[in-house]
Amino acid sequence: MHENKLLYKKMTIEELVVLSQKEDYKALEEIIKRIQSEIYATLSYLLKNNDNLSDLTQEVLLKIAKNIQTLKNPKCFKSWKNQIITNTYYDYIRKNKKTPETISIDCNCEPLNFALKIEIPDQKNKPIEKCITAECEKIIKSAIRELPEAFRIAIILREFQGLSYEEIAKTTNSSIGTVKSRISRARIRLQDALKNYI
């Protein structure tokens, strides 16, 4: 039994997806374990507050578990998962908001060489360092949450999920030019909001 658990832990996501599609529930359980904190973190940046964060995380995980059979190419799991996160977020917004945020997508600005980098707190940090790291993360999260929705989604998919412009365009049903513009403008706004901290 213990050997079986180790076997699943050593598998790639693609291998686990293939097994899950053959109704191997231990493989599916391993996928859920690996992705739940990442989904939670992504949604924590998308949502304006944490009120429904756990519920939405559970909803995304349930959709992944229920629909994994429909994924044709296991190599596309990451894009497929991000599509589910984004769609679940949009559904939530539609249910809870009368009018969507509107933003101008025209942009005559040059792309900046500004990279958004979030450092994951090191558990070996001393208490004071942990406090500083946690405070920085709080400030960055707050700045991201203040972005218009379309900017917020684009920058999160790019910087946190590592999606290409093409993948973001597909996920958000936008053109690549629009995606690049949104990311550029999000970076400008974040740079301005965080200029006293970075």
N, C-alpha and C positions, 0 to 999 in steps of 0.2 A: 504493500500500500504506500509506504513512505517513498519507495523507489519510483512509483508511478507519479507521485507529486513532483519529484525532482525532474522527471522526464518532461512533464508539461512546462515546468519553469525554464527549461533549456531551449524550448521550441521558439521559433520565430512567430510573429503574429500571423504571417501567411499560412504557416503550417497549422496553427491553432484554428484559423478560419476554415481551412479545408476539413479538419476533423469535426468542427462544430457543425458544418453543413452536412456531415454524416451522422448527426445527432449524438455526438460525443459531448455530453454535458459537462464533463470535467474540463475539456478544452475551452468551452464557452465560459465556464467559471473563471478560468485563468485569464481569458481576454478581459472579462469584466474587472477583475482585480487589477490588471495592468492599466486600464484606461480610466477608471472611475475618478481618481484624483485629478487627472489632466482635464477631464470634462468639467469637473467641479470648478477648477481654476479658470478655465476658459469662460464659463458662464458667470463667474464672479466678476469678471471684467466687463462682460456684456451688459449685465443687469445693473440698473441704477442703485439698487440696494440688495441686501441679502435675504429679504423676506421669503422668497420662493426658491431660493438657490438649491436646497436639498431636494425639493419636489421635482424641480426641472431636471436635476442631475439624474434622479431615479427614472424620470420619464424618458430621457435620452437612452439610458442603459436598457430600459425595457424595450424601446423601439429597436435598438441594435440586436438584442437577444431574439426578438420576435421576427425580425426581417433579415437576419444574417443569411438565410437560404437564398435570398434574392440577389445577393452580391455575386455578379458573374465572374469578376476577376479578383481573387484574394489580394493581389498586389495593390489594388486600388482601395484597400480597407481604410487608409487614413483619410483620403478624399471623401469617401462614402460616409465615414463617421462624422467628418466636419460638416457635410451636407445635412446630416441628421441634427447636429447641434444647432446649426444656423436655422433650419426650418422650424425646429422646436421653439427656438427663441422668437422667430417671426410670428409663429402661431400664438405664443404667449402675449406678445405685444399687441397683436390684432384683437385678442380677447379682452385685454385690459386697457386699451387706449382708443379713444374715439377718433382722434386725428393723428396720423403719423407725422413725425418730424420731417420738415422739408429742408433741403440744403441746396445751395447753388453748386453746380458741378463745373462751372467754367473756372479755369485756372490759368493765369498767365505767369505763374511763378516757376522759377527754376527749381529742380529737385535739390534738396539739401543733402549734404553728407553727414546727416545726423542719424545715428543708429540708436534705436531704443533697446536697452539691454537691461533685463531684470536678472538679478543674481538670486539664485535660490539660497536661502539661509543655510549655512553650514552648521550642522548639529553640534560640532565641536567648539563653536564660538563661545566666548565668555559671555556672561549675562549682559554686560554693557554693550557688547557688539551685537548680541541678539536684539536688544532694544533698538539700536540704531538701524539695523537691517529691517526690522519689523516696521519701524517708523517710515523709512524710505519706501518700503513696499506700499504702505498705506497712502502716502503722498502720491505715488505714481498711479495707484489704482484709482484714487479720487480724480486725478487729472484725466485719466482715460475715460472714466465714467461721465465726465463733463463734456466729452466730445459729442457732436451730433451722431445719431445712430449709425448712419452709413459709414462715416469716418471710423467710428469705433469698431464696427464689424471688420472693415477692411484691414485696419492696423493690427487687430488681434489675430486674424487669420494669417497675416503676413509674418508678424514678429513672434507670436507665441506658438502658432501651429506650423509655421515654416512653409506655407503654401506658396506656389508660384503665382504670378499675376494671372496666368491663364486659369489656374484652378480657382482662384478667388473670383474671377469674372464668371466662371461657370457656376460656382456656389451661390453668388449673389445676383445672378442673372443680369450682369452688367457687361459693358465693353471693357477691353483691356485698358484703353485710354482713360475711361472713367475710374477704374480701379487705381491706376497709377496716380491720377489726380487726387483722389481721396486719400491715398496713403501719404502723398507729398504734403497735402494740406493738414492731415492729422499730425504729421511729424512737426510741421511748423507750429501748430497750436500747442503741442506737447512741449516743444522746446521753449516756447514762450512761457507756458505755465510752470515749467520746472527750472527756469533759468536761475532762480535763487538757490537751487538745491544741487545742480549738477555743473 
